[in-house]
């Protein structure tokens, strides 16, 4: 890997706005690609759901909001994000959430 990109990962998300609570639901496959289905309370209006998604991920992963970027799908329920976090750390934190 190039220097500075060791802790950069790409995450595919299916976002479900207007939900009763913020939560990571499950791993799903779309076109043979692994994707996380995430529920967000905010509506899909005026970028509110995207901002809440970033805030939610930053909080549960304990990383700065500035280290999460929407690369594709800003106006779509299917999104591709970049996160400045090691993949092993990411999956360990997600696994811990599922167990609690």
N, CA, C and O atoms as CSV, one atom per row, in Angstrom:
chain,resi,resn,atom,element,x,y,z
A,1,UNK,N,N,0.825,-1.198,0.000
A,1,UNK,CA,C,0.000,0.000,0.000
A,1,UNK,C,C,0.858,1.246,0.000
A,1,UNK,O,O,1.998,1.242,0.466
A,2,UNK,N,N,0.289,2.307,-0.530
A,2,UNK,CA,C,1.005,3.575,-0.524
A,2,UNK,C,C,1.050,4.139,0.885
A,2,UNK,O,O,0.147,3.909,1.689
A,3,UNK,N,N,2.089,4.866,1.167
A,3,UNK,CA,C,2.221,5.461,2.491
A,3,UNK,C,C,1.052,6.412,2.745
A,3,UNK,O,O,0.682,7.201,1.876
A,4,UNK,N,N,0.481,6.328,3.937
A,4,UNK,CA,C,-0.646,7.187,4.290
A,4,UNK,C,C,-1.993,6.536,4.045
A,4,UNK,O,O,-3.018,7.069,4.471
A,5,UNK,N,N,-2.018,5.382,3.361
A,5,UNK,CA,C,-3.278,4.709,3.071
A,5,UNK,C,C,-3.428,3.386,3.807
A,5,UNK,O,O,-4.338,2.617,3.497
A,6,UNK,N,N,-2.561,3.101,4.775
A,6,UNK,CA,C,-2.620,1.834,5.491
A,6,UNK,C,C,-3.936,1.677,6.238
A,6,UNK,O,O,-4.451,0.565,6.353
A,7,UNK,N,N,-4.481,2.762,6.742
A,7,UNK,CA,C,-5.693,2.703,7.551
A,7,UNK,C,C,-6.916,3.253,6.827
A,7,UNK,O,O,-7.824,3.788,7.462
A,8,UNK,N,N,-6.945,3.125,5.521
A,8,UNK,CA,C,-8.080,3.602,4.737
A,8,UNK,C,C,-8.856,2.394,4.236
A,8,UNK,O,O,-8.287,1.495,3.618
A,9,UNK,N,N,-10.157,2.375,4.503
A,9,UNK,CA,C,-10.968,1.270,4.004
A,9,UNK,C,C,-12.187,1.812,3.264
A,9,UNK,O,O,-12.635,2.933,3.502
A,10,UNK,N,N,-12.706,0.990,2.366
A,10,UNK,CA,C,-13.896,1.324,1.596
A,10,UNK,C,C,-15.048,0.505,2.168
A,10,UNK,O,O,-14.919,-0.698,2.395
A,11,UNK,N,N,-16.168,1.168,2.396
A,11,UNK,CA,C,-17.341,0.514,2.964
A,11,UNK,C,C,-18.544,0.793,2.081
A,11,UNK,O,O,-18.826,1.942,1.741
A,12,UNK,N,N,-19.250,-0.267,1.712
A,12,UNK,CA,C,-20.499,-0.125,0.961
A,12,UNK,C,C,-21.650,-0.187,1.961
A,12,UNK,O,O,-21.661,-1.022,2.865
A,13,UNK,N,N,-22.616,0.711,1.782
A,13,UNK,CA,C,-23.728,0.843,2.724
A,13,UNK,C,C,-25.044,0.923,1.967
A,13,UNK,O,O,-25.145,1.586,0.935
A,14,UNK,N,N,-26.047,0.239,2.497
A,14,UNK,CA,C,-27.427,0.478,2.077
A,14,UNK,C,C,-28.063,1.230,3.237
A,14,UNK,O,O,-28.223,0.678,4.325
A,15,UNK,N,N,-28.423,2.475,3.010
A,15,UNK,CA,C,-28.939,3.352,4.051
A,15,UNK,C,C,-30.463,3.325,4.067
A,15,UNK,O,O,-31.109,3.455,3.027
A,16,UNK,N,N,-31.023,3.155,5.252
A,16,UNK,CA,C,-32.468,3.158,5.425
A,16,UNK,C,C,-32.852,4.326,6.330
A,16,UNK,O,O,-32.868,4.182,7.552
A,17,UNK,N,N,-33.165,5.492,5.736
A,17,UNK,CA,C,-33.561,6.661,6.535
A,17,UNK,C,C,-34.970,6.484,7.103
A,17,UNK,O,O,-35.653,5.501,6.815
A,18,UNK,N,N,-35.385,7.447,7.908
A,18,UNK,CA,C,-36.726,7.460,8.523
A,18,UNK,C,C,-36.939,6.263,9.448
A,18,UNK,O,O,-38.080,5.836,9.625
A,19,UNK,N,N,-35.897,5.716,10.035
A,19,UNK,CA,C,-36.024,4.558,10.918
A,19,UNK,C,C,-36.293,5.001,12.355
A,19,UNK,O,O,-36.131,6.173,12.696
A,20,UNK,N,N,-36.699,4.064,13.176
A,20,UNK,CA,C,-37.010,4.399,14.571
A,20,UNK,C,C,-35.759,4.610,15.411
A,20,UNK,O,O,-35.808,5.284,16.439
A,21,UNK,N,N,-34.621,4.028,14.974
A,21,UNK,CA,C,-33.361,4.236,15.683
A,21,UNK,C,C,-32.188,4.047,14.738
A,21,UNK,O,O,-32.324,3.458,13.666
A,22,UNK,N,N,-31.039,4.551,15.149
A,22,UNK,CA,C,-29.817,4.374,14.380
A,22,UNK,C,C,-29.215,3.025,14.759
A,22,UNK,O,O,-28.970,2.754,15.934
A,23,UNK,N,N,-28.980,2.187,13.761
A,23,UNK,CA,C,-28.381,0.895,14.047
A,23,UNK,C,C,-27.826,0.244,12.788
A,23,UNK,O,O,-28.286,0.495,11.674
A,24,UNK,N,N,-26.816,-0.603,13.004
A,24,UNK,CA,C,-26.311,-1.445,11.927
A,24,UNK,C,C,-27.123,-2.721,11.982
A,24,UNK,O,O,-27.128,-3.416,12.998
A,25,UNK,N,N,-27.811,-3.033,10.893
A,25,UNK,CA,C,-28.743,-4.166,10.890
A,25,UNK,C,C,-28.060,-5.488,10.565
A,25,UNK,O,O,-28.102,-6.435,11.351
A,26,UNK,N,N,-27.434,-5.535,9.403
A,26,UNK,CA,C,-26.880,-6.797,8.945
A,26,UNK,C,C,-25.961,-6.575,7.756
A,26,UNK,O,O,-25.938,-5.510,7.139
A,27,UNK,N,N,-25.208,-7.620,7.464
A,27,UNK,CA,C,-24.419,-7.635,6.231
A,27,UNK,C,C,-25.298,-8.238,5.151
A,27,UNK,O,O,-25.958,-9.254,5.367
A,28,UNK,N,N,-25.301,-7.604,3.993
A,28,UNK,CA,C,-26.045,-8.124,2.850
A,28,UNK,C,C,-25.118,-8.139,1.646
A,28,UNK,O,O,-24.034,-7.556,1.678
A,29,UNK,N,N,-25.548,-8.803,0.592
A,29,UNK,CA,C,-24.769,-8.831,-0.642
A,29,UNK,C,C,-25.605,-8.228,-1.761
A,29,UNK,O,O,-26.753,-8.616,-1.981
A,30,UNK,N,N,-25.005,-7.271,-2.462
A,30,UNK,CA,C,-25.639,-6.634,-3.608
A,30,UNK,C,C,-24.664,-6.776,-4.770
A,30,UNK,O,O,-23.536,-6.288,-4.712
A,31,UNK,N,N,-25.112,-7.449,-5.822
A,31,UNK,CA,C,-24.240,-7.735,-6.972
A,31,UNK,C,C,-22.943,-8.394,-6.521
A,31,UNK,O,O,-21.863,-8.041,-6.992
A,32,UNK,N,N,-23.056,-9.349,-5.609
A,32,UNK,CA,C,-21.921,-10.120,-5.076
A,32,UNK,C,C,-20.933,-9.290,-4.265
A,32,UNK,O,O,-19.826,-9.753,-3.991
A,33,UNK,N,N,-21.307,-8.083,-3.879
A,33,UNK,CA,C,-20.444,-7.238,-3.055
A,33,UNK,C,C,-21.040,-7.115,-1.655
A,33,UNK,O,O,-22.236,-6.878,-1.486
A,34,UNK,N,N,-20.172,-7.283,-0.658
A,34,UNK,CA,C,-20.631,-7.177,0.722
A,34,UNK,C,C,-21.008,-5.731,1.046
A,34,UNK,O,O,-20.325,-4.789,0.645
A,35,UNK,N,N,-22.089,-5.582,1.767
A,35,UNK,CA,C,-22.641,-4.264,2.057
A,35,UNK,C,C,-23.230,-4.302,3.469
A,35,UNK,O,O,-23.747,-5.335,3.893
A,36,UNK,N,N,-23.157,-3.196,4.192
A,36,UNK,CA,C,-23.802,-3.106,5.502
A,36,UNK,C,C,-25.123,-2.361,5.364
A,36,UNK,O,O,-25.180,-1.280,4.777
A,37,UNK,N,N,-26.172,-2.944,5.905
A,37,UNK,CA,C,-27.464,-2.262,5.925
A,37,UNK,C,C,-27.525,-1.490,7.237
A,37,UNK,O,O,-27.414,-2.070,8.318
A,38,UNK,N,N,-27.703,-0.164,7.128
A,38,UNK,CA,C,-27.701,0.706,8.301
A,38,UNK,C,C,-28.983,1.527,8.335
A,38,UNK,O,O,-29.356,2.168,7.352
A,39,UNK,N,N,-29.652,1.495,9.490
A,39,UNK,CA,C,-30.857,2.302,9.702
A,39,UNK,C,C,-30.450,3.611,10.371
A,39,UNK,O,O,-29.618,3.639,11.277
A,40,UNK,N,N,-31.066,4.697,9.894
A,40,UNK,CA,C,-30.800,6.039,10.412
A,40,UNK,C,C,-32.140,6.726,10.661
A,40,UNK,O,O,-33.055,6.631,9.842
A,41,UNK,N,N,-32.250,7.415,11.790
A,41,UNK,CA,C,-33.504,8.102,12.148
A,41,UNK,C,C,-33.809,9.289,11.229
A,41,UNK,O,O,-34.974,9.573,10.951
A,42,UNK,N,N,-32.791,9.964,10.769
A,42,UNK,CA,C,-32.980,11.209,10.015
A,42,UNK,C,C,-33.655,10.956,8.664
A,42,UNK,O,O,-33.512,9.881,8.080
A,43,UNK,N,N,-34.382,11.947,8.181
A,43,UNK,CA,C,-35.005,11.827,6.860
A,43,UNK,C,C,-33.985,12.047,5.745
A,43,UNK,O,O,-32.935,12.656,5.945
A,44,UNK,N,N,-34.323,11.539,4.586
A,44,UNK,CA,C,-33.454,11.707,3.414
A,44,UNK,C,C,-33.771,13.039,2.729
A,44,UNK,O,O,-34.088,13.088,1.540
A,45,UNK,N,N,-33.677,14.093,3.499
A,45,UNK,CA,C,-33.979,15.444,3.000
A,45,UNK,C,C,-32.826,16.357,3.379
A,45,UNK,O,O,-32.325,16.303,4.502
A,46,UNK,N,N,-32.412,17.186,2.449
A,46,UNK,CA,C,-31.369,18.189,2.703
A,46,UNK,C,C,-30.104,17.593,3.330
A,46,UNK,O,O,-29.490,18.211,4.200
A,47,UNK,N,N,-29.723,16.410,2.893
A,47,UNK,CA,C,-28.479,15.773,3.327
A,47,UNK,C,C,-28.495,15.320,4.796
A,47,UNK,O,O,-27.458,14.923,5.328
A,48,UNK,N,N,-29.663,15.376,5.453
A,48,UNK,CA,C,-29.745,15.049,6.881
A,48,UNK,C,C,-29.384,13.599,7.167
A,48,UNK,O,O,-28.685,13.321,8.141
A,49,UNK,N,N,-29.849,12.670,6.335
A,49,UNK,CA,C,-29.541,11.254,6.565
A,49,UNK,C,C,-28.047,10.989,6.381
A,49,UNK,O,O,-27.461,10.212,7.136
A,50,UNK,N,N,-27.434,11.619,5.397
A,50,UNK,CA,C,-25.994,11.447,5.184
A,50,UNK,C,C,-25.198,11.961,6.385
A,50,UNK,O,O,-24.263,11.307,6.846
A,51,UNK,N,N,-25.575,13.125,6.879
A,51,UNK,CA,C,-24.874,13.690,8.027
A,51,UNK,C,C,-25.055,12.826,9.273
A,51,UNK,O,O,-24.117,12.630,10.045
A,52,UNK,N,N,-26.264,12.315,9.459
A,52,UNK,CA,C,-26.496,11.449,10.619
A,52,UNK,C,C,-25.739,10.129,10.478
A,52,UNK,O,O,-25.247,9.587,11.468
A,53,UNK,N,N,-25.642,9.609,9.254
A,53,UNK,CA,C,-24.851,8.399,9.016
A,53,UNK,C,C,-23.395,8.620,9.425
A,53,UNK,O,O,-22.803,7.784,10.107
A,54,UNK,N,N,-22.827,9.737,9.010
A,54,UNK,CA,C,-21.437,10.051,9.350
A,54,UNK,C,C,-21.281,10.214,10.866
A,54,UNK,O,O,-20.333,9.693,11.454
A,55,UNK,N,N,-22.205,10.931,11.492
A,55,UNK,CA,C,-22.153,11.112,12.954
A,55,UNK,C,C,-22.274,9.777,13.684
A,55,UNK,O,O,-21.547,9.519,14.643
A,56,UNK,N,N,-23.186,8.937,13.230
A,56,UNK,CA,C,-23.402,7.636,13.848
A,56,UNK,C,C,-22.159,6.755,13.731
A,56,UNK,O,O,-21.716,6.173,14.721
A,57,UNK,N,N,-21.598,6.656,12.533
A,57,UNK,CA,C,-20.400,5.833,12.346
A,57,UNK,C,C,-19.216,6.368,13.144
A,57,UNK,O,O,-18.468,5.598,13.746
A,58,UNK,N,N,-19.051,7.681,13.147
A,58,UNK,CA,C,-17.951,8.282,13.905
A,58,UNK,C,C,-18.081,7.944,15.392
A,58,UNK,O,O,-17.086,7.649,16.055
A,59,UNK,N,N,-19.299,7.989,15.905
A,59,UNK,CA,C,-19.526,7.714,17.327
A,59,UNK,C,C,-19.247,6.249,17.660
A,59,UNK,O,O,-18.521,5.962,18.612
A,60,UNK,N,N,-19.813,5.325,16.891
A,60,UNK,CA,C,-19.650,3.906,17.244
A,60,UNK,C,C,-18.246,3.392,16.962
A,60,UNK,O,O,-17.795,2.438,17.595
A,61,UNK,N,N,-17.549,4.021,16.010
A,61,UNK,CA,C,-16.188,3.591,15.686
A,61,UNK,C,C,-15.133,4.381,16.457
A,61,UNK,O,O,-13.953,4.033,16.440
A,62,UNK,N,N,-15.566,5.442,17.131
A,62,UNK,CA,C,-14.671,6.304,17.898
A,62,UNK,C,C,-13.576,6.895,17.007
A,62,UNK,O,O,-12.386,6.830,17.316
A,63,UNK,N,N,-14.026,7.473,15.891
A,63,UNK,CA,C,-13.115,8.150,14.966
A,63,UNK,C,C,-13.686,9.531,14.652
A,63,UNK,O,O,-14.888,9.741,14.813
A,64,UNK,N,N,-12.857,10.477,14.207
A,64,UNK,CA,C,-13.381,11.810,13.874
A,64,UNK,C,C,-14.324,11.758,12.667
A,64,UNK,O,O,-14.131,10.961,11.749
A,65,UNK,N,N,-15.331,12.609,12.685
A,65,UNK,CA,C,-16.258,12.691,11.547
A,65,UNK,C,C,-15.521,13.019,10.255
A,65,UNK,O,O,-15.916,12.577,9.176
A,66,UNK,N,N,-14.452,13.792,10.372
A,66,UNK,CA,C,-13.686,14.196,9.183
A,66,UNK,C,C,-12.980,13.024,8.514
A,66,UNK,O,O,-12.502,13.160,7.387
A,67,UNK,N,N,-12.902,11.877,9.181
A,67,UNK,CA,C,-12.238,10.720,8.590
A,67,UNK,C,C,-13.212,9.808,7.850
A,67,UNK,O,O,-12.845,8.715,7.419
A,68,UNK,N,N,-14.452,10.265,7.707
A,68,UNK,CA,C,-15.468,9.506,6.962
A,68,UNK,C,C,-15.927,10.366,5.788
A,68,UNK,O,O,-16.351,11.507,5.975
A,69,UNK,N,N,-15.841,9.824,4.597
A,69,UNK,CA,C,-16.227,10.554,3.383
A,69,UNK,C,C,-17.186,9.707,2.555
A,69,UNK,O,O,-17.013,8.493,2.443
A,70,UNK,N,N,-18.186,10.342,1.982
A,70,UNK,CA,C,-19.074,9.670,1.030
A,70,UNK,C,C,-18.443,9.837,-0.348
A,70,UNK,O,O,-18.364,10.947,-0.874
A,71,UNK,N,N,-18.000,8.733,-0.921
A,71,UNK,CA,C,-17.353,8.779,-2.231
A,71,UNK,C,C,-18.373,8.722,-3.362
A,71,UNK,O,O,-18.192,9.345,-4.409
A,72,UNK,N,N,-19.439,7.973,-3.140
A,72,UNK,CA,C,-20.440,7.795,-4.181
A,72,UNK,C,C,-21.788,7.534,-3.527
A,72,UNK,O,O,-21.863,6.871,-2.493
A,73,UNK,N,N,-22.851,8.055,-4.129
A,73,UNK,CA,C,-24.197,7.776,-3.648
A,73,UNK,C,C,-24.761,8.801,-2.698
A,73,UNK,O,O,-25.618,8.477,-1.877
A,74,UNK,N,N,-24.296,10.037,-2.793
A,74,UNK,CA,C,-24.759,11.067,-1.873
A,74,UNK,C,C,-26.281,11.242,-1.905
A,74,UNK,O,O,-26.885,11.586,-0.889
A,75,UNK,N,N,-26.899,11.007,-3.063
A,75,UNK,CA,C,-28.354,11.162,-3.190
A,75,UNK,C,C,-29.009,9.818,-3.501
A,75,UNK,O,O,-30.013,9.754,-4.211
A,76,UNK,N,N,-28.431,8.750,-2.965
A,76,UNK,CA,C,-28.906,7.399,-3.242
A,76,UNK,C,C,-28.858,6.606,-1.944
A,76,UNK,O,O,-28.060,6.919,-1.060
A,77,UNK,N,N,-29.699,5.586,-1.817
A,77,UNK,CA,C,-29.641,4.778,-0.597
A,77,UNK,C,C,-28.433,3.855,-0.574
A,77,UNK,O,O,-28.035,3.383,0.491
A,78,UNK,N,N,-27.845,3.594,-1.737
A,78,UNK,CA,C,-26.614,2.804,-1.809
A,78,UNK,C,C,-25.431,3.750,-1.855
A,78,UNK,O,O,-25.356,4.616,-2.727
A,79,UNK,N,N,-24.507,3.589,-0.921
A,79,UNK,CA,C,-23.387,4.523,-0.789
A,79,UNK,C,C,-22.069,3.773,-0.729
A,79,UNK,O,O,-22.007,2.615,-0.318
A,80,UNK,N,N,-21.025,4.457,-1.147
A,80,UNK,CA,C,-19.665,3.965,-0.976
A,80,UNK,C,C,-18.942,5.007,-0.145
A,80,UNK,O,O,-18.855,6.175,-0.524
A,81,UNK,N,N,-18.421,4.564,1.003
A,81,UNK,CA,C,-17.740,5.457,1.936
A,81,UNK,C,C,-16.270,5.093,2.035
A,81,UNK,O,O,-15.884,3.941,1.838
A,82,UNK,N,N,-15.459,6.092,2.341
A,82,UNK,CA,C,-14.083,5.814,2.752
A,82,UNK,C,C,-13.985,6.181,4.225
A,82,UNK,O,O,-14.517,7.199,4.669
A,83,UNK,N,N,-13.296,5.331,4.967
A,83,UNK,CA,C,-13.113,5.544,6.402
A,83,UNK,C,C,-11.637,5.401,6.728
A,83,UNK,O,O,-10.972,4.467,6.280
A,84,UNK,N,N,-11.140,6.333,7.509
A,84,UNK,CA,C,-9.753,6.259,7.958
A,84,UNK,C,C,-9.700,5.424,9.224
A,84,UNK,O,O,-9.650,5.944,10.338
A,85,UNK,N,N,-9.713,4.111,9.020
A,85,UNK,CA,C,-9.663,3.148,10.123
A,85,UNK,C,C,-9.129,1.842,9.559
A,85,UNK,O,O,-9.407,1.499,8.410
A,86,UNK,N,N,-8.380,1.127,10.342
A,86,UNK,CA,C,-7.889,-0.173,9.932
A,86,UNK,C,C,-9.069,-1.140,9.831
A,86,UNK,O,O,-9.936,-1.152,10.705
A,87,UNK,N,N,-9.110,-1.948,8.773
A,87,UNK,CA,C,-10.238,-2.864,8.566
A,87,UNK,C,C,-10.432,-3.822,9.733
A,87,UNK,O,O,-11.566,-4.092,10.128
A,88,UNK,N,N,-9.350,-4.335,10.284
A,88,UNK,CA,C,-9.455,-5.265,11.411
A,88,UNK,C,C,-10.097,-4.577,12.616
A,88,UNK,O,O,-10.928,-5.168,13.305
A,89,UNK,N,N,-9.710,-3.339,12.862
A,89,UNK,CA,C,-10.285,-2.571,13.967
A,89,UNK,C,C,-11.768,-2.322,13.704
A,89,UNK,O,O,-12.593,-2.454,14.608
A,90,UNK,N,N,-12.102,-1.963,12.474
A,90,UNK,CA,C,-13.495,-1.717,12.090
A,90,UNK,C,C,-14.359,-2.943,12.375
A,90,UNK,O,O,-15.382,-2.845,13.054
A,91,UNK,N,N,-13.941,-4.100,11.853
A,91,UNK,CA,C,-14.758,-5.302,12.011
A,91,UNK,C,C,-14.821,-5.770,13.458
A,91,UNK,O,O,-15.824,-6.352,13.871
A,92,UNK,N,N,-13.788,-5.530,14.223
A,92,UNK,CA,C,-13.799,-5.872,15.649
A,92,UNK,C,C,-14.834,-5.001,16.386
A,92,UNK,O,O,-15.580,-5.499,17.230
A,93,UNK,N,N,-14.872,-3.709,16.063
A,93,UNK,CA,C,-15.843,-2.815,16.714
A,93,UNK,C,C,-17.279,-3.168,16.309
A,93,UNK,O,O,-18.190,-3.117,17.136
A,94,UNK,N,N,-17.475,-3.525,15.039
A,94,UNK,CA,C,-18.808,-3.916,14.576
A,94,UNK,C,C,-19.229,-5.219,15.255
A,94,UNK,O,O,-20.380,-5.370,15.664
A,95,UNK,N,N,-18.298,-6.149,15.369
A,95,UNK,CA,C,-18.577,-7.418,16.041
A,95,UNK,C,C,-18.949,-7.195,17.503
A,95,UNK,O,O,-19.864,-7.838,18.018
A,96,UNK,N,N,-18.241,-6.284,18.172
A,96,UNK,CA,C,-18.547,-5.973,19.571
A,96,UNK,C,C,-19.941,-5.365,19.716
A,96,UNK,O,O,-20.634,-5.624,20.700
A,97,UNK,N,N,-20.350,-4.560,18.738
A,97,UNK,CA,C,-21.696,-3.975,18.767
A,97,UNK,C,C,-22.754,-5.062,18.680
A,97,UNK,O,O,-23.752,-5.033,19.400
A,98,UNK,N,N,-22.524,-6.025,17.786
A,98,UNK,CA,C,-23.495,-7.091,17.574
A,98,UNK,C,C,-23.653,-7.958,18.820
A,98,UNK,O,O,-24.731,-8.494,19.073
A,99,UNK,N,N,-22.578,-8.095,19.600
A,99,UNK,CA,C,-22.613,-8.934,20.789
A,99,UNK,C,C,-23.246,-8.249,21.992
A,99,UNK,O,O,-23.666,-8.907,22.944
A,100,UNK,N,N,-23.309,-6.919,21.942
A,100,UNK,CA,C,-23.871,-6.205,23.101
A,100,UNK,C,C,-25.355,-5.975,22.985
A,100,UNK,O,O,-25.961,-5.389,23.883
